[in-house]
Amino acid sequence: QVQLVESGGGLVQAGGSLRVSCAASGNIFRINNMGWYRQAPGKQRELVATVTSGGTTNYADSVKGRFTISNDTAKKNTVFLQMNSLKPEDTAVYYCYVDSPIRYWGQGTQVTVSS
């Protein structure tokens, strides 16, 4: 079993920044991909950003140029999402995931951006 612990969410004004983190522990076989989804009230969960074990990143169009995903260069079991120039529409619960090799999910962390 793999456990994911997220941290770093909170309340920020529009234009501000937040960084959320997700640490994986437990019976980690091999991490192929890590990433973040988000779900706003009344909306479907959507992909925000992904990073492969080789460091290749992918972003949703809505966050390109504002968000940066990275993983811990030493342990490779922690993923970060740096969120800059936040907008009210970024308000959501952010969920991290890891493919090891099946997909595990974190419990979610609330990010609220006030206008």
Phi and psi in degrees as a GROMACS rama.xvg file:
@    title "Ramachandran Plot"
@    xaxis  label "Phi"
@    yaxis  label "Psi"
@TYPE xy
-116.821  133.874  VAL-2
-111.623  140.39  GLN-3
-120.025  128.441  LEU-4
-119.394  121.07  VAL-5
-101.819  153.421  GLU-6
-155.657  162.277  SER-7
105.115  -3.44948  GLY-8
-72.0968  176.555  GLY-9
159.927  -161.639  GLY-10
-109.544  132.42  LEU-11
-144.876  153.29  VAL-12
-79.8692  155.694  GLN-13
-55.3625  137.383  ALA-14
92.2572  -11.8683  GLY-15
-83.5265  -173.241  GLY-16
-132.399  151.444  SER-17
-144.882  153.638  LEU-18
-126.905  126.25  ARG-19
-108.012  147.059  VAL-20
-126.757  155.716  SER-21
-145.481  119.688  CYS-22
-111.543  129.187  ALA-23
-99.399  139.81  ALA-24
-146.23  168.267  SER-25
108.139  -147.818  GLY-26
-83.3491  71.0454  ASN-27
-83.3938  117.983  ILE-28
-82.7127  -64.6994  PHE-29
-159.191  128.09  ARG-30
-89.3293  120.357  ILE-31
-92.3062  -47.5044  ASN-32
-141.01  151.327  ASN-33
-134.863  157.202  MET-34
-177.586  -171.216  GLY-35
-134.536  137.584  TRP-36
-116.711  166.938  TYR-37
-142.557  154.5  ARG-38
-139.399  117.913  GLN-39
-91.058  157.687  ALA-40
-55.933  129.402  PRO-41
76.6814  5.86948  GLY-42
-121.534  162.461  LYS-43
-76.6936  155.163  GLN-44
-65.7502  135.526  ARG-45
-128.442  148.693  GLU-46
-71.1121  134.69  LEU-47
-104.079  -54.982  VAL-48
-161.802  151.192  ALA-49
-135.732  156.299  THR-50
-141.46  133.497  VAL-51
-87.5447  168.754  THR-52
-61.2436  -24.1854  SER-53
-87.201  -1.64547  GLY-54
95.8584  3.09959  GLY-55
-74.2243  131.854  THR-56
-113.21  157.302  THR-57
-146.676  140.719  ASN-58
-131.603  150.555  TYR-59
-67.8798  147.809  ALA-60
-57.9285  -33.3381  ASP-61
-68.8811  -15.9985  SER-62
-118.168  -4.0627  VAL-63
-57.9544  134.591  LYS-64
85.8932  -10.8233  GLY-65
-116.496  -35.6667  ARG-66
-107.745  147.344  PHE-67
-133.848  125.836  THR-68
-102.094  142.13  ILE-69
-152.384  161.512  SER-70
-122.57  162.959  ASN-71
-64.5987  122.217  ASP-72
-69.7443  -21.6849  THR-73
-89.6266  -49.1703  ALA-74
-100.656  -23.0764  LYS-75
62.28  11.4758  LYS-76
-112.891  12.3184  ASN-77
-127.88  135.49  THR-78
-123.901  141.526  VAL-79
-118.936  150.406  PHE-80
-131.088  107.436  LEU-81
-88.8231  122.454  GLN-82
-117.407  114.432  MET-83
-113.904  164.015  ASN-84
48.9012  48.6027  SER-85
-66.1692  146.041  LEU-86
-120.321  156.412  LYS-87
-55.2916  -31.9094  PRO-88
-72.5508  -4.80481  GLU-89
-84.0047  -6.32191  ASP-90
-61.7955  125.029  THR-91
-177.71  171.133  ALA-92
-89.8692  126.843  VAL-93
-101.27  127.272  TYR-94
-115.827  130.192  TYR-95
-94.4818  159.566  CYS-96
-143.921  159.07  TYR-97
-138.194  139.21  VAL-98
-101.361  108.393  ASP-99
-145.029  66.9457  SER-100
-78.0539  -17.2818  PRO-101
-80.1008  167.639  ILE-102
-88.0448  129.801  ARG-103
-115.487  150.311  TYR-104
-121.286  147.947  TRP-105
-82.0365  175.985  GLY-106
-83.6496  -12.6146  GLN-107
97.214  145.955  GLY-108
-135.497  134.317  THR-109
-80.6033  131.154  GLN-110
-120.379  122.408  VAL-111
-123.739  125.405  THR-112
-114.28  117.858  VAL-113
-92.131  147.487  SER-114
